[in-house]
Amino acid sequence: MDKYVTLRSKTGSFSFQVEKRAALILGGLFLCSLLLFVICTSLGSSYIPPLAVVQQFLGIGEKEYEFILHVLRLPRVTMAYFVGAALGVSGLILQRVIRNPLGSPDIVGVTGGASGGAIVFIVFFMGSVSLRWLPLAAILGAAIATLFIYSLSWKKGVTPIRLILIGIGISALMNAFVTMMIVISETAVTTKAYLWLTGSFYGTNWEDVSLMVPWIVILIPLALLLTGIVNVKELGDDVALGLGVRVQWYRFILIAISVGLAGVAVAFAGGIGFVGLIAPHVARMLLGRSFARLVLGSAMIGGLIVILADTIARTAFLPLDIPAGVFTAGIGAPFFIYLLYRNQQRLKG
């Protein structure tokens, strides 16, 4: 039985193969996303039956649920899914670029730089400048930190191990800077900044979602377009150079995509840690090593992790609304320790 399905255009100028197993898994992840989206939207301080949620989606629901769903819950759940997708793909790209399973935006300094840019905006410009500029401030901070990491890592090219070691150092430096900014700021700003840094979706509205969507729609498909380049780079830099691939140039583009995704996620959700580490590993276990599949899989798995964490955060300790980052860290930290242990065992073996 053929494991692949070939899809061709009528003219035959365009064709590609899809593995049946991978297609089924991706379809299953999509259905799980829809199901969890409905369930998480129905849960809260007041329970709404899932059927009523679906009816609201279709525009035939009762008016009594309209405010709760369309104003309070739907924007929040939607934003959580997009943030998880952005972090999942950002982590996948970093792991491929630096060829290290421990790579993720929060570990190698990208998230730290984004947090630094966002905290500067919150402390010095909040109130005088529109919040629309917060994502740009976070992305700019992530870009500056990444450029610094990249330049320090450069020695006749950038080696993956040098990149991740310097990234860990810059991450620690940026965390110290953020802590210092919180300490020296006014109490009102400190409270807002601290809540934001722990990773919270509290108060998310449709305007926030509309600002987030363009970044996702542009950057994730752009990552998919580079699938061929990434797959060639998997053979090693020397082989890729022999095949005419501009390794350093495409490495820079991929890192820029990762920075953009991590920066915009931090801008809207704060410090949601470890999603960029976990999602690509789970996707790889399910889908193999094909980059195109992993982009889609990491996006959906990242989205599932974050909306599940946020739902637990806002429902488990009612009336308190706990930051979702607390729960992603609770899952991610043991997972990180497990990866360290597994890689240590491989090196010994």
C-alpha positions in Angstrom: 0.0 0.0 0.0 1.4 3.4 -1.0 2.4 5.5 1.9 2.2 8.8 0.0 -0.5 10.8 -1.8 0.7 12.9 -4.7 -1.1 16.2 -5.4 -0.6 17.8 -8.8 -1.9 20.8 -10.6 -3.8 20.2 -13.9 -0.9 21.5 -16.0 1.6 19.3 -14.1 3.8 22.4 -13.3 3.3 22.0 -9.6 3.2 18.8 -7.5 4.1 17.5 -4.0 3.8 14.4 -2.0 2.0 14.1 1.3 2.6 11.1 3.6 -0.8 9.6 4.6 0.2 9.1 8.3 1.5 12.7 8.6 -1.7 14.0 7.0 -3.9 12.0 9.4 -1.9 13.3 12.4 -2.0 16.9 11.2 -5.8 16.5 10.6 -6.1 15.0 14.1 -4.3 17.9 15.6 -6.5 20.3 13.8 -9.6 18.6 15.1 -8.2 18.6 18.6 -7.6 22.3 18.3 -11.2 22.9 17.3 -12.5 20.7 20.1 -10.3 22.2 22.8 -11.1 25.7 21.5 -14.8 25.0 22.1 -14.3 23.3 25.5 -12.0 26.1 26.8 -14.4 28.8 25.7 -17.2 27.1 27.5 -15.3 26.9 30.8 -15.1 29.8 33.3 -16.7 31.4 36.3 -20.0 30.7 34.6 -20.3 27.4 32.6 -21.6 27.6 29.0 -22.7 24.4 27.3 -20.4 23.5 24.4 -23.4 23.3 22.0 -24.3 26.9 22.9 -20.7 27.9 22.2 -20.9 26.3 18.7 -24.2 28.0 18.1 -22.5 31.4 18.9 -19.8 30.6 16.5 -22.4 30.0 13.8 -24.3 33.2 14.7 -27.4 31.4 15.8 -26.8 31.4 19.6 -28.8 33.0 22.4 -28.1 36.7 23.4 -27.5 35.8 27.0 -24.1 34.3 26.2 -23.0 36.9 23.7 -21.1 39.3 26.0 -19.3 36.5 27.9 -18.2 34.7 24.8 -17.5 37.5 22.3 -16.0 40.0 24.7 -14.4 38.0 27.6 -13.5 34.5 26.4 -13.2 34.3 22.6 -10.5 37.0 22.2 -8.5 35.4 25.1 -8.6 31.9 23.8 -7.8 33.0 20.3 -4.9 35.0 21.4 -3.6 32.1 23.6 -3.7 29.8 20.5 -1.8 32.3 18.3 0.8 33.0 20.9 1.4 29.2 21.4 1.6 28.8 17.6 4.2 31.6 17.3 6.3 30.2 20.1 6.1 26.7 18.8 7.4 27.7 15.3 10.0 30.1 16.8 11.4 27.3 18.9 11.4 24.8 16.0 13.4 27.2 13.8 15.9 27.9 16.5 16.4 24.1 17.1 17.0 23.6 13.4 19.3 26.6 13.0 21.6 25.8 16.0 21.1 22.1 15.6 20.6 21.7 19.4 17.5 20.1 21.0 17.7 22.5 23.9 17.2 25.6 21.7 14.1 27.7 22.3 13.5 31.5 22.3 13.4 31.8 26.1 16.6 29.8 26.6 18.9 31.4 24.0 18.0 35.0 24.8 15.4 36.0 22.2 12.5 36.1 24.7 14.8 38.0 27.1 15.5 40.6 24.5 11.8 40.9 23.7 11.0 41.3 27.4 13.6 44.0 27.7 12.2 46.0 24.8 8.7 45.6 26.1 9.6 46.6 29.7 11.3 49.8 28.4 8.1 50.6 26.6 5.9 49.9 29.6 8.1 51.9 32.0 8.9 55.0 29.9 6.2 55.2 27.2 3.1 53.7 28.7 0.3 56.3 28.6 2.1 58.7 26.3 2.4 56.4 23.3 -0.3 54.0 21.9 -0.1 50.4 22.9 -0.1 49.5 19.2 3.6 50.1 19.4 4.3 47.6 22.1 4.7 44.6 19.7 7.3 46.7 17.7 9.1 47.5 20.9 9.3 43.8 21.9 10.4 42.8 18.4 13.0 45.5 18.4 14.3 44.4 21.7 14.5 40.8 20.5 16.2 41.9 17.3 18.9 43.9 19.2 19.5 41.0 21.6 19.7 38.5 18.7 22.0 40.7 16.7 24.3 41.1 19.7 24.3 37.3 20.2 24.9 36.7 16.5 27.8 39.2 16.3 29.5 37.7 19.4 29.0 34.2 18.0 30.6 35.1 14.7 34.0 33.7 14.0 34.4 32.9 10.3 30.7 32.1 10.4 28.3 31.2 13.3 28.6 27.8 14.9 25.5 26.3 16.6 27.2 25.6 20.0 28.8 29.1 20.2 25.4 30.6 19.4 23.5 28.8 22.2 26.2 29.4 24.8 26.4 33.1 24.2 22.6 33.2 23.9 22.2 31.7 27.4 24.6 34.4 28.8 22.7 37.2 27.1 19.4 35.8 28.4 20.7 36.0 31.9 21.9 39.6 31.3 18.5 40.6 29.9 16.6 39.0 32.8 18.8 41.0 35.2 18.0 44.2 33.2 14.3 43.5 33.3 14.4 42.9 37.1 16.3 46.2 37.6 13.8 48.1 35.6 10.9 46.7 37.7 12.7 47.5 40.9 13.4 51.2 40.1 9.9 51.9 38.6 6.8 53.2 40.3 4.6 50.8 42.1 1.7 51.0 39.6 4.1 50.3 36.7 5.9 47.6 38.6 2.6 45.7 39.3 1.6 45.8 35.6 5.0 44.9 34.4 5.4 41.9 36.8 2.0 40.5 35.8 2.8 40.9 32.2 6.2 39.2 32.5 4.8 36.1 34.2 2.7 35.5 31.1 -1.0 36.5 31.3 -3.8 36.9 28.8 -6.0 38.9 31.2 -7.9 41.7 29.5 -7.2 40.5 25.9 -9.6 42.0 23.4 -10.3 41.7 19.7 -8.0 44.7 18.9 -5.1 42.8 20.4 -6.0 39.8 18.3 -6.2 41.9 15.1 -2.7 43.3 15.8 -1.3 39.8 16.3 -2.9 38.0 13.3 -0.8 39.8 10.5 2.4 38.7 12.1 1.3 35.0 12.2 -0.2 35.1 8.7 3.1 36.5 7.2 5.9 34.8 9.3 4.7 31.2 9.5 4.0 30.8 5.8 7.4 32.5 5.2 9.0 29.7 7.3 7.1 27.1 5.2 8.5 28.7 2.0 12.0 28.0 3.2 11.4 24.2 3.7 13.7 23.2 0.9 16.6 25.3 2.2 16.1 24.0 5.7 16.0 20.3 4.6 19.3 20.8 2.6 20.9 22.5 5.6 20.1 19.3 7.6 22.8 17.6 5.5 25.4 19.9 7.0 26.8 23.3 6.1 29.6 21.9 3.8 27.1 19.9 1.7 24.7 22.9 1.5 27.5 25.2 0.4 28.4 22.6 -2.3 24.8 22.7 -3.5 24.9 26.4 -3.9 23.0 27.4 -0.7 24.0 30.6 0.9 24.2 29.1 4.4 24.9 32.2 6.5 22.3 34.3 4.6 19.5 31.8 5.0 20.5 31.2 8.7 20.1 34.9 9.3 16.6 35.0 7.6 15.5 32.0 9.6 16.7 33.6 12.8 14.9 36.8 11.8 11.6 34.9 11.4 12.1 33.2 14.8 12.8 36.6 16.4 9.7 38.1 14.9 7.5 35.3 16.1 9.0 35.2 19.6 8.9 39.0 19.9 5.2 39.4 18.9 4.3 36.5 21.3 6.1 38.2 24.2 4.5 41.6 23.3 1.0 40.3 23.7 1.4 37.6 26.3 4.6 38.3 28.3 6.9 35.5 29.5 5.2 32.3 28.4 8.2 30.0 28.9 9.2 26.6 27.5 6.4 26.3 24.8 9.1 26.8 22.2 11.1 24.0 23.7 8.3 21.5 24.2 6.1 21.9 21.0 8.8 21.0 18.4 9.9 17.9 20.4 6.3 16.6 20.6 5.8 17.4 16.9 9.0 15.6 16.0 7.9 12.5 17.9 4.6 12.5 16.0 5.6 13.7 12.5 9.3 12.8 11.9 11.8 15.4 10.7 10.2 17.0 7.6 10.3 20.7 8.2 7.0 21.6 6.5 5.1 19.1 8.7 7.0 20.2 11.8 6.0 23.9 11.2 2.3 23.0 11.1 2.6 20.5 13.9 4.6 22.8 16.2 2.2 25.6 15.6 -0.9 23.5 16.5 0.8 21.8 19.5 2.1 25.1 20.8 -1.4 26.5 20.5 -2.9 23.5 22.3 -0.4 23.8 25.2 -1.0 27.5 25.8 -4.8 27.5 25.6 -4.9 24.5 27.9 -2.5 26.3 30.4 -4.5 29.5 30.2 -7.8 27.7 30.8 -6.4 26.0 33.9 -5.0 29.3 35.0 -8.3 31.1 34.9 -10.6 28.3 36.1 -8.7 26.2 38.7 -8.4 28.9 41.4 -11.5 31.0 40.9 -12.0 33.9 41.5 -8.2 34.3 41.1 -6.8 34.6 37.5 -3.3 33.0 37.6 -0.8 33.9 34.8 -0.6 31.1 32.2 3.2 31.3 32.2 3.2 29.7 35.7 1.7 26.5 34.3 3.8 26.3 31.1 6.9 26.7 33.3 5.6 24.0 35.6 5.5 21.6 32.7 8.5 22.9 30.8 11.1 23.0 33.6 10.9 19.2 34.2 10.9 18.6 30.5 14.0 20.7 30.1 15.7 18.7 32.9 14.7 15.5 31.1 16.3 16.7 27.8 19.5 17.6 29.6 19.6 14.1 31.2 18.8 12.3 27.9 21.5 14.2 26.0 24.0 13.5 28.8 23.2 9.8 28.5 23.7 9.9 24.7 27.1 11.6 25.1 28.2 8.9 27.6 27.0 6.2 25.4 
